[in-house]
Amino acid sequence: MVQCEMCGAETASPTTVKIEGAEIDVCDDCAEFGTEVRQPVSESTSTKYSTSSSDDESNGSSGGGGASGGSTSRGPDMFDDMEEVVQDYDERIRSAREATDMSQEDLAKELNEKASLIRKLEHGSMLPSDSVQSKLERRLDITLTEGDVEDTDWEGGSASGEYTLGDVVQRKDS
């Protein structure tokens, strides 16, 4: 039995569908939310995401397309080294600007940016780009990134410890 990658239900015959550009294996109930993908018949079980060579493919077939995850070892992700912007970046920018008795227009001129950008940042409707972030941090003497962000453990998931979209996403119709 395989788990549906959308709701987590056990299914004997998952259907591969495309939802928002992603191909996932789902149960019959969740298949209506996407477009069924017909798998081309070929000798090779390799997918475009496969990292195994054709010599390694003959040692057992799981029947899945490799989409259910496994214990494959991956190299470091480019996002692992990125620092995250703090949640209250808008308040930090506004407070620091007001502490220096500067208007949004004055700060924008000093940073060689538009005043509308400063308004959007202070309103929290826009994240600062890396260059604007560094300018703000230098000029206002603030920090807008979190130090040493650790991945949080998810609550939920199946007994096997794997997570599905159903563990994370709330459906609009429920």
Phi and psi restraints in degrees (value plus and minus 20) as a CYANA .aco file:
   2 VAL   PHI    -135.1   -95.1
   2 VAL   PSI     129.2   169.2
   3 GLN   PHI    -108.6   -68.6
   3 GLN   PSI     119.3   159.3
   4 CYS   PHI     -87.0   -47.0
   4 CYS   PSI     110.5   150.5
   5 GLU   PHI     -96.6   -56.6
   5 GLU   PSI     -23.4    16.6
   6 MET   PHI    -125.0   -85.0
   6 MET   PSI     -69.5   -29.5
   7 CYS   PHI    -129.2   -89.2
   7 CYS   PSI     -36.6     3.4
   8 GLY   PHI      71.7   111.7
   8 GLY   PSI     -21.2    18.8
   9 ALA   PHI     -89.1   -49.1
   9 ALA   PSI     126.9   166.9
  10 GLU   PHI     -95.0   -55.0
  10 GLU   PSI     114.0   154.0
  11 THR   PHI    -161.3  -121.3
  11 THR   PSI     120.1   160.1
  12 ALA   PHI    -101.1   -61.1
  12 ALA   PSI     -50.4   -10.4
  13 SER   PHI    -153.2  -113.2
  13 SER   PSI      67.5   107.5
  14 PRO   PHI     -89.8   -49.8
  14 PRO   PSI     131.0   171.0
  15 THR   PHI    -128.4   -88.4
  15 THR   PSI     113.8   153.8
  16 THR   PHI    -107.5   -67.5
  16 THR   PSI     100.6   140.6
  17 VAL   PHI    -146.7  -106.7
  17 VAL   PSI     139.2   179.2
  18 LYS   PHI    -127.6   -87.6
  18 LYS   PSI     100.5   140.5
  19 ILE   PHI    -146.7  -106.7
  19 ILE   PSI     101.3   141.3
  20 GLU   PHI      33.1    73.1
  20 GLU   PSI      14.5    54.5
  21 GLY   PHI      69.1   109.1
  21 GLY   PSI     -27.1    12.9
  22 ALA   PHI    -123.8   -83.8
  22 ALA   PSI     116.0   156.0
  23 GLU   PHI    -115.0   -75.0
  23 GLU   PSI     100.6   140.6
  24 ILE   PHI    -154.1  -114.1
  24 ILE   PSI     135.9   175.9
  25 ASP   PHI    -114.1   -74.1
  25 ASP   PSI     101.9   141.9
  26 VAL   PHI    -149.9  -109.9
  26 VAL   PSI     145.6   185.6
  27 CYS   PHI     -98.0   -58.0
  27 CYS   PSI     154.8   194.8
  28 ASP   PHI     -83.9   -43.9
  28 ASP   PSI     -54.2   -14.2
  29 ASP   PHI     -86.3   -46.3
  29 ASP   PSI     -59.6   -19.6
  30 CYS   PHI    -104.1   -64.1
  30 CYS   PSI     -33.1     6.9
  31 ALA   PHI     -83.0   -43.0
  31 ALA   PSI     -45.0    -5.0
  32 GLU   PHI     -88.7   -48.7
  32 GLU   PSI     -35.5     4.5
  33 PHE   PHI    -104.5   -64.5
  33 PHE   PSI     -23.6    16.4
  34 GLY   PHI    -161.2  -121.2
  34 GLY   PSI    -192.8  -152.8
  35 THR   PHI    -127.7   -87.7
  35 THR   PSI     106.7   146.7
  36 GLU   PHI     -83.6   -43.6
  36 GLU   PSI     116.2   156.2
  37 VAL   PHI    -123.9   -83.9
  37 VAL   PSI     104.6   144.6
  38 ARG   PHI    -106.5   -66.5
  38 ARG   PSI     103.9   143.9
  39 GLN   PHI    -100.3   -60.3
  39 GLN   PSI     105.1   145.1
  40 PRO   PHI     -87.3   -47.3
  40 PRO   PSI     121.8   161.8
  41 VAL   PHI    -103.5   -63.5
  41 VAL   PSI     103.3   143.3
  42 SER   PHI    -169.3  -129.3
  42 SER   PSI     147.0   187.0
  43 GLU   PHI     -90.6   -50.6
  43 GLU   PSI     -55.3   -15.3
  44 SER   PHI    -107.4   -67.4
  44 SER   PSI     122.9   162.9
  45 THR   PHI    -116.8   -76.8
  45 THR   PSI     -12.2    27.8
  46 SER   PHI     -92.6   -52.6
  46 SER   PSI     122.0   162.0
  47 THR   PHI    -130.9   -90.9
  47 THR   PSI     151.7   191.7
  48 LYS   PHI     -88.2   -48.2
  48 LYS   PSI     -33.1     6.9
  49 TYR   PHI    -118.6   -78.6
  49 TYR   PSI     -21.4    18.6
  50 SER   PHI     -91.2   -51.2
  50 SER   PSI     121.2   161.2
  51 THR   PHI    -127.2   -87.2
  51 THR   PSI     -20.3    19.7
  52 SER   PHI    -109.5   -69.5
  52 SER   PSI     132.1   172.1
  53 SER   PHI    -105.4   -65.4
  53 SER   PSI     149.4   189.4
  54 SER   PHI     -86.4   -46.4
  54 SER   PSI     -43.0    -3.0
  55 ASP   PHI     -90.6   -50.6
  55 ASP   PSI     -52.6   -12.6
  56 ASP   PHI    -102.0   -62.0
  56 ASP   PSI     -32.0     8.0
  57 GLU   PHI     -96.1   -56.1
  57 GLU   PSI     -35.8     4.2
  58 SER   PHI    -103.3   -63.3
  58 SER   PSI     -22.0    18.0
  59 ASN   PHI    -117.3   -77.3
  59 ASN   PSI      42.0    82.0
  60 GLY   PHI      80.3   120.3
  60 GLY   PSI     119.1   159.1
  61 SER   PHI    -143.9  -103.9
  61 SER   PSI     110.7   150.7
  62 SER   PHI    -110.9   -70.9
  62 SER   PSI     -29.7    10.3
  63 GLY   PHI      66.2   106.2
  63 GLY   PSI     -43.1    -3.1
  64 GLY   PHI    -106.5   -66.5
  64 GLY   PSI     149.8   189.8
  65 GLY   PHI    -111.2   -71.2
  65 GLY   PSI      -6.2    33.8
  66 GLY   PHI      65.2   105.2
  66 GLY   PSI     -17.1    22.9
  67 ALA   PHI    -100.5   -60.5
  67 ALA   PSI     -35.5     4.5
  68 SER   PHI    -100.5   -60.5
  68 SER   PSI     -19.1    20.9
  69 GLY   PHI      59.4    99.4
  69 GLY   PSI     150.7   190.7
  70 GLY   PHI    -195.1  -155.1
  70 GLY   PSI    -180.9  -140.9
  71 SER   PHI    -124.5   -84.5
  71 SER   PSI      34.2    74.2
  72 THR   PHI    -102.4   -62.4
  72 THR   PSI     122.6   162.6
  73 SER   PHI    -113.0   -73.0
  73 SER   PSI     110.3   150.3
  74 ARG   PHI    -137.6   -97.6
  74 ARG   PSI     135.4   175.4
  75 GLY   PHI     -93.8   -53.8
  75 GLY   PSI     156.0   196.0
  76 PRO   PHI     -84.8   -44.8
  76 PRO   PSI     123.7   163.7
  77 ASP   PHI    -106.4   -66.4
  77 ASP   PSI     127.7   167.7
  78 MET   PHI     -83.4   -43.4
  78 MET   PSI     -43.7    -3.7
  79 PHE   PHI    -100.2   -60.2
  79 PHE   PSI     -33.9     6.1
  80 ASP   PHI     -83.7   -43.7
  80 ASP   PSI     -52.5   -12.5
  81 ASP   PHI    -110.2   -70.2
  81 ASP   PSI     -25.9    14.1
  82 MET   PHI    -102.6   -62.6
  82 MET   PSI     122.2   162.2
  83 GLU   PHI    -112.5   -72.5
  83 GLU   PSI     126.4   166.4
  84 GLU   PHI    -114.1   -74.1
  84 GLU   PSI     123.3   163.3
  85 VAL   PHI     -92.6   -52.6
  85 VAL   PSI     118.2   158.2
  86 VAL   PHI     -84.9   -44.9
  86 VAL   PSI     135.0   175.0
  87 GLN   PHI     -83.4   -43.4
  87 GLN   PSI     -57.5   -17.5
  88 ASP   PHI    -118.4   -78.4
  88 ASP   PSI      13.7    53.7
  89 TYR   PHI     -78.4   -38.4
  89 TYR   PSI     -56.5   -16.5
  90 ASP   PHI     -83.1   -43.1
  90 ASP   PSI     -62.7   -22.7
  91 GLU   PHI     -87.7   -47.7
  91 GLU   PSI     -58.6   -18.6
  92 ARG   PHI     -83.4   -43.4
  92 ARG   PSI     -63.0   -23.0
  93 ILE   PHI     -85.0   -45.0
  93 ILE   PSI     -68.4   -28.4
  94 ARG   PHI     -82.0   -42.0
  94 ARG   PSI     -66.7   -26.7
  95 SER   PHI     -81.8   -41.8
  95 SER   PSI     -64.3   -24.3
  96 ALA   PHI     -87.1   -47.1
  96 ALA   PSI     -58.6   -18.6
  97 ARG   PHI     -85.9   -45.9
  97 ARG   PSI     -65.1   -25.1
  98 GLU   PHI     -85.3   -45.3
  98 GLU   PSI     -52.8   -12.8
  99 ALA   PHI     -85.8   -45.8
  99 ALA   PSI     -45.4    -5.4
 100 THR   PHI    -115.3   -75.3
 100 THR   PSI     -12.4    27.6
 101 ASP   PHI      35.2    75.2
 101 ASP   PSI      21.0    61.0
 102 MET   PHI    -128.9   -88.9
 102 MET   PSI     125.8   165.8
 103 SER   PHI    -103.6   -63.6
 103 SER   PSI     148.0   188.0
 104 GLN   PHI     -82.4   -42.4
 104 GLN   PSI     -57.3   -17.3
 105 GLU   PHI     -85.6   -45.6
 105 GLU   PSI     -61.3   -21.3
 106 ASP   PHI     -83.7   -43.7
 106 ASP   PSI     -63.8   -23.8
 107 LEU   PHI     -83.7   -43.7
 107 LEU   PSI     -61.9   -21.9
 108 ALA   PHI     -81.1   -41.1
 108 ALA   PSI     -62.1   -22.1
 109 LYS   PHI     -83.3   -43.3
 109 LYS   PSI     -63.1   -23.1
 110 GLU   PHI     -84.3   -44.3
 110 GLU   PSI     -54.4   -14.4
 111 LEU   PHI    -108.9   -68.9
 111 LEU   PSI     -23.7    16.3
 112 ASN   PHI      39.9    79.9
 112 ASN   PSI      23.9    63.9
 113 GLU   PHI    -147.8  -107.8
 113 GLU   PSI     154.0   194.0
 114 LYS   PHI    -106.0   -66.0
 114 LYS   PSI     127.9   167.9
 115 ALA   PHI     -84.0   -44.0
 115 ALA   PSI     -51.9   -11.9
 116 SER   PHI     -84.0   -44.0
 116 SER   PSI     -52.2   -12.2
 117 LEU   PHI     -85.0   -45.0
 117 LEU   PSI     -64.4   -24.4
 118 ILE   PHI     -82.8   -42.8
 118 ILE   PSI     -61.4   -21.4
 119 ARG   PHI     -80.7   -40.7
 119 ARG   PSI     -65.3   -25.3
 120 LYS   PHI     -84.2   -44.2
 120 LYS   PSI     -60.2   -20.2
 121 LEU   PHI     -84.8   -44.8
 121 LEU   PSI     -64.5   -24.5
 122 GLU   PHI     -90.5   -50.5
 122 GLU   PSI     -44.6    -4.6
 123 HIS   PHI    -100.7   -60.7
 123 HIS   PSI     -39.0     1.0
 124 GLY   PHI      64.5   104.5
 124 GLY   PSI      -6.2    33.8
 125 SER   PHI    -111.2   -71.2
 125 SER   PSI     -19.5    20.5
 126 MET   PHI    -171.5  -131.5
 126 MET   PSI     119.5   159.5
 127 LEU   PHI    -106.9   -66.9
 127 LEU   PSI     124.8   164.8
 128 PRO   PHI     -93.2   -53.2
 128 PRO   PSI     122.8   162.8
 129 SER   PHI     -90.1   -50.1
 129 SER   PSI     148.6   188.6
 130 ASP   PHI     -80.1   -40.1
 130 ASP   PSI     -61.8   -21.8
 131 SER   PHI     -88.9   -48.9
 131 SER   PSI     -62.6   -22.6
 132 VAL   PHI     -86.7   -46.7
 132 VAL   PSI     -58.7   -18.7
 133 GLN   PHI     -80.1   -40.1
 133 GLN   PSI     -65.5   -25.5
 134 SER   PHI     -87.6   -47.6
 134 SER   PSI     -56.5   -16.5
 135 LYS   PHI     -82.6   -42.6
 135 LYS   PSI     -65.7   -25.7
 136 LEU   PHI     -83.4   -43.4
 136 LEU   PSI     -63.8   -23.8
 137 GLU   PHI     -82.6   -42.6
 137 GLU   PSI     -61.2   -21.2
 138 ARG   PHI     -88.7   -48.7
 138 ARG   PSI     -68.1   -28.1
 139 ARG   PHI     -90.8   -50.8
 139 ARG   PSI     -61.0   -21.0
 140 LEU   PHI    -116.4   -76.4
 140 LEU   PSI     -22.7    17.3
 141 ASP   PHI      35.1    75.1
 141 ASP   PSI      33.2    73.2
 142 ILE   PHI    -149.5  -109.5
 142 ILE   PSI     148.1   188.1
 143 THR   PHI    -138.8   -98.8
 143 THR   PSI     108.8   148.8
 144 LEU   PHI    -131.6   -91.6
 144 LEU   PSI     -14.5    25.5
 145 THR   PHI    -138.0   -98.0
 145 THR   PSI     132.7   172.7
 146 GLU   PHI    -106.6   -66.6
 146 GLU   PSI     119.2   159.2
 147 GLY   PHI    -107.4   -67.4
 147 GLY   PSI     117.9   157.9
 148 ASP   PHI      25.5    65.5
 148 ASP   PSI      48.7    88.7
 149 VAL   PHI     -94.6   -54.6
 149 VAL   PSI     107.8   147.8
 150 GLU   PHI    -127.1   -87.1
 150 GLU   PSI     125.4   165.4
 151 ASP   PHI     -88.5   -48.5
 151 ASP   PSI     115.3   155.3
 152 THR   PHI    -110.5   -70.5
 152 THR   PSI     128.1   168.1
 153 ASP   PHI     -99.1   -59.1
 153 ASP   PSI     119.1   159.1
 154 TRP   PHI    -101.5   -61.5
 154 TRP   PSI     124.3   164.3
 155 GLU   PHI    -111.7   -71.7
 155 GLU   PSI     113.8   153.8
 156 GLY   PHI      92.4   132.4
 156 GLY   PSI    -182.1  -142.1
 157 GLY   PHI      77.1   117.1
 157 GLY   PSI     147.6   187.6
 158 SER   PHI    -102.4   -62.4
 158 SER   PSI     156.6   196.6
 159 ALA   PHI     -83.9   -43.9
 159 ALA   PSI     -44.4    -4.4
 160 SER   PHI     -99.2   -59.2
 160 SER   PSI     -28.3    11.7
 161 GLY   PHI      68.5   108.5
 161 GLY   PSI     -20.8    19.2
 162 GLU   PHI    -109.7   -69.7
 162 GLU   PSI     130.5   170.5
 163 TYR   PHI    -131.3   -91.3
 163 TYR   PSI     129.5   169.5
 164 THR   PHI    -140.3  -100.3
 164 THR   PSI     151.4   191.4
 165 LEU   PHI     -79.0   -39.0
 165 LEU   PSI     -52.2   -12.2
 166 GLY   PHI     -83.9   -43.9
 166 GLY   PSI     -43.9    -3.9
 167 ASP   PHI     -95.7   -55.7
 167 ASP   PSI     -42.6    -2.6
 168 VAL   PHI    -129.3   -89.3
 168 VAL   PSI     -58.3   -18.3
 169 VAL   PHI    -118.5   -78.5
 169 VAL   PSI     122.6   162.6
 170 GLN   PHI    -122.8   -82.8
 170 GLN   PSI     107.6   147.6
 171 ARG   PHI     -95.1   -55.1
 171 ARG   PSI     124.3   164.3
 172 LYS   PHI     -92.0   -52.0
 172 LYS   PSI     -46.7    -6.7
 173 ASP   PHI    -107.5   -67.5
 173 ASP   PSI     -17.2    22.8
